[in-house]
Amino acid sequence: MSLLFAGIDGGQSTTVAAIADETGRILARGRAGPADEIGAERNSTRLHDALNASLGDACARAGLEPECGFAAIVAGISGYEGRVYGRQPEFRAKRFALLHDAPIAHAGAFAGGPGVIAIAGTGSVVYARDERGSERTLGGWGPFFGDEGSGFGIVREGLANVMRGRDDGSCERESAAACAFFGVRTLRELARAAYAGEITRDKLASFAPAALRFPLFRKIARRGADRLAALIRSAAEPLRFPKVSLSGGLFDDPPFRARVSRRVLELVQDAQIVDMRYEPAVGALLLAYREAGREIPELSE
């Protein structure tokens, strides 16, 4: 039987696994819930369950037995800094590596080559890798201290402004939209539910597409876009003719994507905005071949 390899993209909203054989043929993808460990305690199974569920889903879709083994698995986790706080993930794999999610997104975007990637989903981060393999990470300070230009960052700041506005008797339309989206009667109920963890960080971030129709939230998004562009400029300084790729759900919003792209081209000499070659889960898959000491094959579906 052909050797199997897997890459997993563990995000703050969704986890995606991709399985391929030793020839580079992608057999299937699987999905599960969020995998990040922000705020996780020792008894948390969030990371363990999301990684195993996404890989199990991919195995089922590929017609593989649940107990099948892998030559190598690489998983990129949002916010990962070298430590697992909850239950350790367990796989039948000869080689297994956990990374921050930025390197796998970068590997997918540039297929192992140099460049700068900006990720703006639930959270945000900018990551660069040059021709010599030197790495640089900017932003990515998480929901309390950063995440400008992310879905959560925009919603967090926007809702804070809406709540202050309600104290002054304004922001009625924004307030009504937020309460309807989250299924609560008042903003105070929304705040209490968020503090109690009943409305999760990824659920808050999911309000961003609806919120961006309001000028208040759009103004915050523009500031976040400018912040990401400034981080990209700093990350691109060591690169010649830097390629820049944009990843994450917030870039599905055309005005946001256009503003980041325009500002990058204004700030970074000779920059090129390029589409990602592969999705982050497939970037992790490419790194799994490298983890096993094998040449990265030409991938096929």
N, C-alpha and C positions, 0 to 999 in steps of 0.2 A: 504494500500500500504506500502511496506517495506520502512524503513527510508533509505535515501541516504547520502553518504559521498563522498567527493572529495578531491583529492590532486593535486596540480599544481606545476610544476617545471618551473619557469620563468627564462630563460637563456638570454645570450647576443646575441644568434643567433636564438634559437627556444624556444617556450613555449609548454609544454606537460601537459595535464590534464588527470587524471584517475578517473573514477567514479565507486563506488561499493555500494552494498546494505548492510544491517545490518548483514548479514550472512558472509560477507567477499568475496562475489562473485563479481569479477571485471566485470563490464558490458560493458565498452568501454573506449577508449582513444581518445583524440582529440588534434589537433595541431594548432599552430598559430605562428606569428613572435616573434621577441625579446621583452622582457618585462622589461629589466633593465632600471634604471633611471639615469645612469651616464650622467651628463651634462644636465639633463632635467630641464625645466622651469615650471612656474606655469600653463601655458596653455597646457602642454604636456598631451596627452592622451595615450601615448605609453604603460604604465603599465596597465591602465584601459582596453584598447582595447585588448591587448594580453591575459590577464586573461579571459576576457569575451568571446573572440573569441575561445580560446582553450576549455573552458568549454562548450560553445554552440556547438562546433563541436563534443565533446564527447557525449553530450545529444542527438544530432541528430543521431549519430551512434548507440546509445543505444535505440533509438526509444522513447525517453522521450520528453515530451512537453518542449518548451523553457522556460516557466515560472515555471517549477517544483522547489520545495524547497529542501533544504538540512539540515540535522541535524548539520553538521559541514563541513567547508572547511578550509584547510591549504594550503597556497601558500608560497613557498620558492623562493626568488628573488635574482638574482645575484647582489651583492654589496649593498643589503638592510641594512641600519643601524638604523632602527627604525622610519624613517620619509618618507612620501610620498610627493614628490615635485610637481607632476602634479595632474591630476584628480584622486580622490580617487576611488578605485574599489568598485563596489556595487553588492551584491549578495542577493538572497533570501535564507538566511542561518541563523539558530539560533545562530551558533557560527562561527566566522571567524577570522583567525589569519594569519598575514604576518610575515615571518621569512627570515633570510639570507638563501641562498640556501645550505650552507654547512650542517646544521643540518638535512635537509630532505635527502640529499645524504647519510649522515651517517646512518640515520634511515633505509634507504633502504638497505644499504650495510650490516648492522649488525642486522637488524630486532629489533632494540632497545637495543642491547647489547653494550659493550665497544669496543673501537678500534680507529684507526686513518684512516681518508680518505683523499686522495689527489685528488683534482679536477684540471684537466688541459684541458680546452676547449678553448673558446675565451679568458677567463681569467684564473687565477689559484689561489688556496687557499688550505691550509691544516687545518683540523679540527679534534680535538680529544675529546672523552668523556670517562671518566673512570667508574669504577664499582659504584662509589657513585653519578654519574651524574654530576661531575665537568667537565666544558667545557674549551677548549683552542683553539683559532684561531691564526694561523700564516700565514704570507704572506697575499695575498688578498688586496694589496695596490692599485690596480687599474692600468689603462693603463698609467698614467703619472709616477707613482712612483714604480711600481712593475710589477706583472704578469709575472715574469720569468718562463720559462717552459710552457707558454701558446701559443696558436696559434698566438694571436695578438703580444705577446712579441717577439716571434721568428721572425715574419714577420717585425715588427717595426724595430728591431735592424738590421736584415738582409738587408732590403731595404735601411736603412741609410748607411750601408757599401757599398751597390751597388751604391748608389748615389755618395758617395765619390770616389768610384772606377772609375765611369764614368768621374769624374773631372780629373783623372789621365790617362784616356784612357784605362781602364781595365773593367772587369765584363760585357763584351758585351753579353755573352750568358744569364747571369742572368737578365740583363736589358731587353733583347728581350722577355724572358719568362714572366717577370712581366708586360710589356706593353701589350703583347698579352692576358694575363689572364684578365687584367682590361679593355681592350678595349681602350687603349690610344696610342698615337703616340710616346710620349717621357716620360722620367722620370719626367721632370718638369711639364708636364701636369698631371701626376699621383699625384705628390705632391700637386699641386694646387687643384685637385679634392678632395683629402683627407682632406685638410685644410678647404675646403668649405662644407664638409659633403656630397659631391656627392658620394664619396666612403666611406661607413660606416665602423665602427670598426669591425663589424662581417664579412663584405665583405673582409676587409684586412686579417682577421684571416683565412678566407676560402682559402687563397693562400698557407697556410702552407703545405698541403700534396704535392702540386706540387713543392714548393720551396725546400722541404727536399731532393730532388734528387741532389741538388747542394752542394758540400762540404762546401761552405761558410755558408749556412743555417744549415747544419747538425752539424757543429762545435758549432754554437749558441745553437742548441737544446741540445747538450751534456752538455753544461754549465747549461742550464735550468734544465735538468734532475738531475744534481748534486745538484743544489740549492733546488729542491723539496725534494730530499733525505735527505738533511741536515735539512730542516724544519720538515720532518717526524721524524727524530731522536730526535729533541727537543720536538716535540709534544708527542712522545711515552715515554718520561722519567718516568712519574708517573705510567705507566702501567706495569703489570706483564704479560709476554708472549704475547706481543702486536700483535693483528691482524691488518693488514694494507690492505686497499683496494684502488684501483686506478680507478678513474671515469673521464669521459670526452673524447671528440673526439680525442685528441692528443694521448691518450693511444691506439688508433687503429693502430698507427704506431709501428710495432714490435720492431725496434731498440730502439726507445724512451722508450717504456714500459720495454724492457729488461734491459736497462741501469738503470732506476729508481729502478727496482726490485733488480738488483744486488747490487747497492749501498746501498739500505736499508738493505739488508741482511748482508752487510759488516759493517754497522754502528750501527745497532740496535740488541743487544743481544736477542736471542730467538724469533725474529720477525717471523711472518708468513704472507706471501702474499696470500690473499684470494680473490676469486671472489665475486662481489657484489651479495647479495641474491636477491634484488629487485632493479629496476631502481629508480632514485630520485623522480619521480612523484608518484610512489607507496610508497616510504618512506614518502612523504607528506601525502598520504592517511592513512598510519598507524598512523601518528601524529594527523590526523583528528578524528580518533576514540578516541584517548587519550584526545583530546580537548573537546570532547563531554562527557567525563567521563565514557567511556565504555572500557571494556577489548578489547584488539586487537585480532580480530578473526584470524583463519587460513585462508589465502587468497586462492582463487581459480579463475581460468579463466572461 
